[in-house]
């Protein structure tokens, strides 16, 4: 029998490490006891005895929860539960330098989809001051320089995210900026949609959210089309 072929057909059995199991058990414990932000976790030794593992294994499990933003170390209190930082881990890895083309494409698509869904929040929370600022950005004279173009795109679309008033959305948008800048910089020629920034501003002034959604699709259409060849 071909051993090499057999290795491909019968892949090695993998089992979770003790640290993997402890990580899951600790998360289950936090949920079962309905921990609230500020609540202190039991001491490492107590958890090690309850789980039947070494303190080192518990420490590894706690380290993973800390990386997830679920717990943090407090002076004189040990580890405490905190508001989960759902974006913390992503912030550490969202760098185009360490991502392959498939991941970059996926994240860029995510950014486009997010912007297609901004209209509901924008029309709930937009203010006259927001519109004035957005119009100022849109009217900034184009120097024809690629760096300027990218900065203007980031400023305009960043303002749209800011106008939603959603802190998680704004933070996520900031995290996506390196990806957006990287992909846009690869364009040989500036991609212009049927609808430009000033058109979008005018619709926000007097149009409906349905008008804005349609215009945003027209504005982003070249990017969607470009993804076919990414």
Secondary structure as GFF3:
##gff-version 3
##sequence-region A 1 230
A	DSSP	alpha_helix	3	9	.	.	.	ID=ss1
A	DSSP	alpha_helix	18	32	.	.	.	ID=ss2
A	DSSP	alpha_helix	44	51	.	.	.	ID=ss3
A	DSSP	alpha_helix	55	67	.	.	.	ID=ss4
A	DSSP	beta_strand	71	74	.	.	.	ID=ss5
A	DSSP	beta_strand	78	81	.	.	.	ID=ss6
A	DSSP	alpha_helix	88	93	.	.	.	ID=ss7
A	DSSP	three_ten_helix	96	98	.	.	.	ID=ss8
A	DSSP	alpha_helix	101	116	.	.	.	ID=ss9
A	DSSP	alpha_helix	119	125	.	.	.	ID=ss10
A	DSSP	alpha_helix	128	139	.	.	.	ID=ss11
A	DSSP	alpha_helix	146	163	.	.	.	ID=ss12
A	DSSP	alpha_helix	167	185	.	.	.	ID=ss13
A	DSSP	alpha_helix	197	206	.	.	.	ID=ss14
A	DSSP	alpha_helix	209	226	.	.	.	ID=ss15
A	DSSP	three_ten_helix	227	229	.	.	.	ID=ss16
###
